[in-house]
Amino acid sequence: MFSPDIHYLVGQEKYKDMRRDAERHQLIQIARLGRPDKRKSLRSMAGWIGSQLVTWGSKLQGYQTLTQRG
């Protein structure tokens, strides 16, 4: 059988491991908050491209009607 001191020391090491894991997870959360979200920037870029395509398409349709009239 193990002595009570061994159980106490094992418990302390487990506690230290849990604290290290919690600190690591906190650092990961902080790092994620500090950098921009890739999905958000991709959505905004896709939105800009979409609006540009609509604008260009509208201009092209207007150009076709002007050339068909003449």
Residue, then its C-alpha position, 0 to 999 in steps of 0.5 A: m500500500f502507498s503511504p498517505d504522503i504519496h497520495y497527497l503528492v499525487g493530488q498536488e501534481k494533478y492539481k498543478d496539471m489542471r491549473r496548467d491546462a486551465e492557463r493554457h486554455q485561457l491563453i488560447q482564448i486570449a490569442r483567438l480574441g486578438r486576431p481577426d476572424k477569418r470567416k468574417s473577413l471572407r464574408s466581407m470580401a465576398g460581399w464586396i465582390g458581389s456588390q461589384l458584380v451587380t454594379w458591373g452587371s447593371k452597367l453592362q445591361g445599361y450599355q447594351t440597351l444604349t447600343q441596341r437603340g442606336 
